[in-house]
Amino acid sequence: MKIKEILTILEEMAPLAYAEDFDNVGLLLGNQNDEAKGILVCHDALENVVDEAITKKCNLIVCFHPIIFSGLKKITGKNYVERAVSKAIKNDIAIYAVHTAFDNHKHGVNKIFCDALGLINTKILVPKQNFIQKLITYTIPENVEELRNALFDAGAGKIGNYEDCSFNSKGIGTYMGNEDSNPEIGERFEFVESEELKVEVTFEKHLQNKILKALFTNHVYEEVAYEIYELQNSHQNIGLGMIGELEKPMNENEFLSFVKNKMQCGGIRHSALLGKPIKKVAVLGGSGSFAINNAKQASADIFLTADLKYHNFYEAENQLILADIGHFESERFIKNYIVDFLMKKIPNFAIIFSEENTNPVKYL
């Protein structure tokens, strides 16, 4: 099996189009046409993890955090990034990162976080913006079913829990061809009034080329009239963080102890307790201070995240509890999910769970 075949499976799990613009995801090192010998799944592709891959004869490392985040101008081994990259290159080891592509997936980082805590009725906390587009086109009634189905097959018409969604309205189209035209209805230089259907479908913007290919391939007109708009609608199934509910409310200290045990935290820093039961829980794996207002607006009783600074805790404003459980801790079960996913997709292949603990934070 070639590495590029595994990359296709990884993109099914975490589409790269879901990643944030600032991020660096996908294949960071290596040749996708190389034959894959084994996959090592880790949290951070550090030098000791590359050593582990060498020992375990894996030439593809699948990591959560990208080891190359910003541009490298030199690779001289002067820091932990350069040492890991240099060793991987020297040993023909490819590195693939999922990071925010997996953060934004509805079954990704934050769903894993929610499941670890047993939360129910979960939904996205910070829905992705500027990600939905609308196609409007016009065709004759005889062509509409074939065209619409082709657009659906290309990924259009998916809204929340529904598929094959479209809006269709009747109207009269007019046109007149010239000497170079080959009209489907009427003749050259003839003014034509024809019954047409206006078809409207939404789609995720990264599918635009695929949608347009389906449109042009399955439309009967010589000249296809169409319009594409970017919508301001948020995408309810793609985004950062999640909010859910405990099956039974817990008191604050009981819940914090529960989280510390479940997520194996070295400690939890939190804002003032409010003396209220915890029922509604917002989570965001990794650095989540930017979503404090989203947690408030969602009426969360507590927001679990990481990397909160001193002044962030003031932002609780006695409206909720802010709890920093640790960056690594909030993402600790991601490796398990990736390994399980890959083992289901390629059961007869060497997929290895990294035994290296790459958490840089230690507790006294």
Buried (B, 14 or more C-beta within 10 A) or exposed (E): EEBEEBBEBBBEBBBBBBBEEEBBBBBBBBEBEBEBBBBBBBBBBBBBBBBBBBEBEBBBBBBBBBBBBEEEEEEEBEEBBBBBBBBBBEEEBBBBBBBBBBBBBBBBBBBBBBBBBBBEEBBBBBBBEEBBBBBBBBBBEEBBEEBBBBBBEBBBBBBEEEEBBBEEEEEEBEBEBEEEBEBBBBEEEEEBEBEBBBBBBBBBBBBBEBBBEBBEEBBBBEEBBBEBEEBEBBBBBBBBBBBBBBEEBBEBEEBBEBBBEBBEBBEBBBBEEBEEBBBBBBBBBBBBBEBBEBBBEBEBBBBBBBEBEEEBBEBBEEBBBBBBBBBBBBBBBBBEBBBEBBBEBBEEBBBBEBEBEBBEEEEE
